Amino acid sequence: MSTGRHILVVEDERDMADMIAYALKRAGHSPVLAADGARAVQRATTSPPDLVVLDLMLPARPGLEVCKQLRTNPGTSQTPILMLTAKAEEADELLGLSAGADDYLTKPFSMKVLMARIEALLRRSAGSGGGDGAAGSVTLGQVVADLGSHTVMSDGQVVRLTLTEFKLLVALMQSPKRVLSRADLIARVMGPGIIVTARTIDVHIASIRKKLGMAGNQIRTIRGVGYQMSAEAEVVAE
Ligand code: CA
């Protein structure tokens, strides 16, 4: 159904890169390969992709650096990034998420799972361009989220959020006073059938809070339940 998308695959291992490119082509997409970080940033700048598959282990410039660079570049500040990590070490995955990745997959993975994650991320970004009548804005306390342009203002300052962070924030802002469990947030933001750990949500929320500054205290952690956002910034001992 979906038309082919432009997907940048950043991976130095040739066999792995070729396998991913092959699977993407079979799914009707147009993959572009980059074997190192410098080329990846250059390609993403000249022709912003619809999604980036980024390996964490790259020569010269680590994937984390590439991720941060893509996030500071206006053309790719909200492009979905799926990070591939070599080790099943949680620390690596959490670092990737805090560097701005939207999702991650640990090697070795099945191509079927990778393709499912890619399609889920593409669906999420397609539904966020305001094409489904999502124009307008949501305001809660000091935070204003513009659903059409995807911009967030906190205390009058522009805040740069990744796509995943934006969606999480909007989900919280649209249900003020309600406590949303991590499972609720995963279902609303990641879409059905996506398996991420609750810890992933915690990392994204921590990043959102930090970026919102003082207004970050409008998001409360309800221990053992989830998160709740209100118009007032409350300082809660954790
Ligand atoms: Ca690699």
Residues whose N, C-alpha, C, O or C-beta is under 5 A from the ligand:
A	BS01	CA	D12 E13 D55 M57 L58
